[in-house]
Amino acid sequence: MGELIDFKVLLADGRHVGKVKGFSSNGAQDLLIIEELSGKESEVPLVKPFIKRLSFKDRVIELELPKGLLADD
């Protein structure tokens, strides 16, 4: 998972929301720590239903998230 550090984070609508800063866990699942463009941090479950696209070539992860998971949402 460490190779995702500094990947650009996009939402399914194409909006750039920040970058991957690190990882955490809540015991049940791994969490992606996202540093949002505002400087706030959010922890988002790193689960297959949320991941729409992952490109190592472009260093981008595109997520489709339920409303309220991001600090600036």
N, C-alpha and C positions, 0 to 999 in steps of 0.2 A: 504493500500500500504506500510505502514511502515515496515511490516514484511519482505519485500524484501531487506531491508538494509543489506549490506554485502554479498548478494547472489553473487556467482561466475557468470560472464557473459561469455558465450560461443557463438561463431558464428555457423551457420548451418554446416560449414565444420569441426567443432570440435575444432577450435582454441580458446584458452583462451585469452580474451582481457582485462579483468579487473574485477571490482566488482561494485555493485550498491552502490552509495554513498548517493543518496537522490532523491528527486522529485521536479519538478517545473511544471509550466503550461505556455502555450503561449496564453491562452484564449480559443483556439479552442480544445485543447487536453492536456492531461497530458504528462509530459516528464520524462523520466528516466535519472538521472544524473549518468553517468558511469565514474568511475576513472579508466583510462586505465593503463596498466602495466607500461607505460612510465611516469606516473604521470599526464598526461594531462587529462582534463575532457571533456566529450562530453554530449550533451543533445539529447536524442533520443526519438521520439514519442513512447509512450506506447500504441500501437494500435495492435489489434488482428492479422492483416496480418503479422506483424513483429515477433510475438511470436510463436516459433515452439515448445517449450517445457518449462514447468514450473514445477519444482520439489521442493516442500517444504521439502520433506524428505532429498534430496541431497543438498538443498540450492543452486540450479542452475537455471538460466534462459538462455535458448538458443534462439538466435535471428537470423533472416534472414533479413539482412539490405541491402538497396541499397548502392552502392559504394559512398563514400564521407561523410557519416553521422558520422563516427568516426574520431577523430582528427588524428589518426595514419594511416588512410586508404589511 
